[in-house]
Amino acid sequence: MNEAIISLGSNTVDREIKLSRAMDIIAGMVKSFTPPYIEDGQPYSNPYLNIVAVIDTELEYSELYDLFKDIETKLGRVKANRDDLPVAIDIDIVIFNDKVVRQRDYASAYFIKGLKILGLQPISH
């Protein structure tokens, strides 16, 4: 069994619905998760609503990554320059089996806030 800590985010008008749908799809994997929250100080005109979740999965990293990209596409994600465009849903694996795999997200204020909400300590690396 593999454990991952993932981030989900959306900054569309229907962001609550997008996050809810994504969480419904992965519900069987989820051990714990934050309530949806907005991190202060975002540089976007449409702030991201975020969730951080801990999941257990039989999938290997590459399979989980592909699954999340498929979910993003099904929920309306369009790959484009994200500078200030709405993002229907973004699902990222940040930690996989206690290894940080997305350093930029791991160091971000929104992810650190999610870890704190979950009562988790940052891992040493």
PEJOCOR-V377712 format. One record per residue. RES is the residue in one letter. PHI is phi in whole degrees, 0 to 359 (* if undefined). Layout:
# PEJOCOR-V377712
((RES;PHI) (RES;PHI))
This chain:
# PEJOCOR-V377712
((M;*) (N;254) (E;243) (A;224) (I;246) (I;240) (S;240) (L;234) (G;207) (S;209) (N;230) (T;269) (V;301) (D;259) (R;301) (E;297) (I;294) (K;299) (L;294) (S;298) (R;297) (A;298) (M;295) (D;299) (I;295) (I;260) (A;309) (G;294) (M;265) (V;283) (K;267) (S;204) (F;201) (T;279) (P;291) (P;300) (Y;213) (I;249) (E;276) (D;295) (G;79) (Q;290) (P;276) (Y;262) (S;290) (N;251) (P;297) (Y;283) (L;264) (N;239) (I;222) (V;245) (A;227) (V;255) (I;232) (D;246) (T;209) (E;280) (L;290) (E;279) (Y;307) (S;296) (E;292) (L;294) (Y;303) (D;298) (L;300) (F;295) (K;294) (D;296) (I;297) (E;303) (T;297) (K;298) (L;266) (G;100) (R;290) (V;241) (K;287) (A;201) (N;297) (R;268) (D;313) (D;210) (L;267) (P;297) (V;243) (A;303) (I;201) (D;231) (I;235) (D;233) (I;275) (V;261) (I;231) (F;230) (N;49) (D;66) (K;243) (V;289) (V;247) (R;225) (Q;301) (R;300) (D;292) (Y;303) (A;273) (S;282) (A;299) (Y;294) (F;286) (I;300) (K;300) (G;299) (L;301) (K;297) (I;301) (L;282) (G;76) (L;259) (Q;266) (P;301) (I;273) (S;280) (H;211))
